[in-house]
Amino acid sequence: MNLSKFQIIAFKVLFCLFFLLTVFLIYPVSLLAKSNSYISIVNPVRGGDFWESETEYPYTAVLGQMGILNRLNVNATWLIRYDALADKDIIEALKKSPDEKGLFLEITPSWTKATQVEYHKGGNWHAAGSAFLTGYEAEERKKLIDGAFSRFNEVFGFYPQSVGAWWIDSYSLDYMQKKYAVSAALIVADQYSTDNYQIWGQYFSTPYYPSKINALHPAQTRQNKLPVVITQWAARDPVNGYGNGVSESTYSVQANDYIDFHNLDTKYFLKLIDIYTNQSLTNFSHLVVGLENSYSWQKYAKEYENQIKVLFDKRSAGLVTLVTMSDFASWYKVNFPDLSPEQIIIADDPLGTYKKAVWFMNQYYRAGWFLNQEGSLFRDIRQYVDGSEELCLKVRCDSVNFATTATRVLDEVSFGHKWLIDEGRVTDFKVAKNGQNYVISYKNEGGNSRTIKFLPRDIEIDDKIFSIDGAILNATGQQAEQQKISIRIEKGTFEWSLGTVFVKVIKFILFLSLSCVIPGFLVIGKVFKNRSLYQVLFLSTVIGLVEMTLLFYIFSLLKIRFLIYPYLLINLILFLKFYIPNSKRINIPKVKQRLDLANLTLISLGTVFQVIPTFKNGLVYPFGQGFWGPNTHDGVWHISLINQLLKSVPPENPIFSGEILKNYHFFYDLLVAATAYLVSIPVIDLVFRFYPVLFSLSLGIGTYYLISNLFEERLGRINTKIATLFSLYLVYFAGSFGWIVSYIKEQKFAGESAFWANQSISFNLNPPFAVSLIIIIALVQLLILPNKKLIILAIILAGSLIGFKSYGAALVLSALLAVGILKRSLKHLTVFTGALVFSSLIFFSNFQLNTQLFSFSPFWFIHSMIDSPDRVGWMRLTLARTVGVEQGIWWKFITAEILSLVIFILGNLGIRFLSLLSLIKIKSIVKDNNHLFLFILSCLSIMIPILFIQAGNPWNTIQFLYYGLYVTAVIGGVVFLSITSRLPKFISALVVILFLGVTPINSLVTASYYISYLPHARVDKNELEALEFLSKQKDGVVLTYPYDNKLKNKIAEPWPLFAYDSTSYVSALANKAVYLQDEGQNQILLTDYKKRVVASKDFFRDIIPNLSSSEDLQAAKDFLLYNNIDYIYLLNKFSMGIDEDKLPIDRIYQNEEVTIYQTKY
């Protein structure tokens, strides 16, 4: 049939219309924009689980966001967490909206309860082991996913196409894609440590198809491809967002990030948008922008609106297309049906410096080239190996650390590796595409041209081709060949003189006599006049220590500290007047029997043994000042705090200047401060030498008389002394059964804390615990006596414990209440009531009431002990527990939990497990108030860490157990005597030898770590001189360079203290408050320290190198003024010169190691 010309034209027109209509029907109108730059507005929606705001509700931000989006006619994707599906206000609003709805796969108790999966509670609700699907076994993941999708379908009538969480594993993605046809997934962009997990190494802030077995890696074949498009939350600043801390990862498009941590605004956001959407060498770009509803809407509403307006304006100008997650995934799949396209991001520094970055990604590798203060270099190259499985693919993990577990990578952040191409600045910088290759070209400072090509599987530098493996090996090999900075550790003795030591010892004895023993004796002398002098001295000393601490606290608060001298003088006069004339009546025991001599010898040896871990610390050797073990951190922290207490009470936080110290029991530190105030002994000697000796000696003497008071009537004098020998041996030398675990796993003896708890050798490494235990020993001896006059004294001791060690106070108060109620003991109830009032006064003045100090987390210690390869690491038991829950095999689950509990208890007790045999006589324990008190205290000390963890640092709660270890040591010796006395002499002798040999295995191994001449950390003599100089300057706030853990890769062991860990050593040794130090301790204190980490890094890394800019110069001045900085303490190793002519500072000190500046404000 012949068609007319008109018919042909009409047919063509109809065909075109049909084609256009088809396109409109298949794809949203928004995708037809000319721009190839796409932005998805995604708002994660959380419900009531773990909701923290007291002024806003989960729906507050959602309704606010929806109002802004509707007003500007902008579509969005809402990712809804399971608990939010039950929020009627949120769901009602979302049902009325045409926007896309998806699932936010962040796991909370509501979700696990609904799906009958055990919730894995960690140190905080957003811990990887709690909130990610990878925290659960494969079958549990399926149950969780099915439950969430089913509930979503019940609410909205369909299954979502888009899902999100800060991490979603490939196993879960594959399951959701096959069963529910999920097409788009959101994970967080590169993040090293911000939330204590590492999502690291994927395409840098751009979309890709993941591998079926590794969601971080782009698929390299269609067979291995997961047909889900991965998009990324919080796209990072390509120049500044690559790093190992909060400071770097908060350079992102997120309003809460750049406002809270960098004081930036919408201008910065706009620059990031321009960087990602104006990439001329890429086929497309995509970015996710949004805000979680758990952030304060009052605080961020304006910036969120500013962000949406920026995107609205760009859409109106045809520069970007705003799409939902699923719409973008549809577009991506049509345009790239096979594999992920290569991506390149070329970025100038949005902060305005000369720095640059180029990120290249394809299926085979990722490379990050930078231009910074070092020059032209690669900071990141990682090969994507087809077939490599991701961590936790089908097995649950408590942590997700993709950065530090990666292999075949060049990664400056994780391992300190980099590939320096040219030092210095560059000119004529260009990036171009040449065929399939991308080429960076520039001229270096020497005027030589340089080209860097990104080939499909290789990198080419000036016509020399490196395979990705070769490039990584070349760069890491070059650095491995570089010698670490080291110094010659000269051997020799520490600096001391007999005269100086003698004077210090006399001063300390005088302090104890005048400030503690005499005041304490005046209180109890008449009551204990017929008791042994040694018991009277012990009780007098302990009561005097508490009395001195309380009075020093009150006098310091009232600014009348000088009254401590008249107080001591009055006590001395009273003592001389009323007691010296009657000194003949003092009962001085004579060491007549061998058992007395044996106990005295054991106390002396035990004291020496327990002082080993502390004694050498802080002494100055030829190499400088040495520190061993936890003293590198904890001991230094106590010194810094004591220095501040000498200045004022309440003290300024020494590691977070300008803030009063909160959430810490500082009475031990106050006691040391009072000692230093009165007799001028250096604080470092008091902390590491004098008080450890006093505490260990008091521990032995107090234990001796405690056992005598508890058991002599029943056992007789001789048997009691024998039992005391065994108990003292356990008190001083007992360890855990960790040596068994260590020997099985590594064929060596170690493992002191394999079951979590530290043992007797570490007694003085925790001085607040040490002094609190001695107070409890004295308290029990007061409670044993029927004298009513001692009740007030008991109230003071029990009430003051909260200031020395809050854990001990909680145990004592609970035990007093329990005994009072169970035995209807008026004495115990009276002491409890008085002590509770006393404790409350101290607690409310030193702790923040709006912070959660503990959280209920049953079996956290037990599970982590069993699961962690660093501790027991019994994987079969882990599997038995998880499989039992998943498959409903409850006998297997219960058996695994009971066995784990038994391992935890027996493993920590070690040979002290013998004390459990005393439960055979539970009726006699219950009958005796004092035995019952100790029984309840020890039971609680075990139960609390089993059920609770501490906010900030969850493992701190294990310190409750230390009190139980002491009680079981005391009872264990008595039980052991009971056992051996029933055995034939020969067998009894063998059992005693076995007892003596097995008990101290852990302790002896641990003690050996502190005997070595080489310290675990040191302060070089040059730095000591600088710190001493700074300590003599007028008081003020010190700014230090932020701690950099990569220094460990550059400096040989033993590390200087500044490289060893984030500690408070500048504050401790310079006697000044520091703007920020010791990030770990700040975490325990629940301070908002992360913002200061970021601020100080910004100051040193970004502002100081660019003082030629008027904006940066003003920012530097403002920073110093606003934070009241008086001194800047800089190690010369950081190569951080500061232009004194531009800033109001003077250089007041410099040597080979350190430069110190003083501000002129």
Order of alpha helices (4+ residues) and beta strands (2+ residues): alpha-beta-alpha-beta-alpha-beta-alpha-alpha-alpha-beta-alpha-beta-beta-beta-beta-alpha-alpha-alpha-beta-alpha-beta-alpha-beta-beta-beta-beta-beta-alpha-beta-beta-beta-beta-beta-beta-alpha-alpha-alpha-alpha-alpha-alpha-beta-beta-alpha-alpha-alpha-alpha-alpha-alpha-alpha-alpha-alpha-beta-alpha-alpha-alpha-alpha-alpha-beta-alpha-alpha-alpha-beta-alpha-beta-beta-alpha-alpha-beta-alpha-alpha-alpha-beta-beta-beta
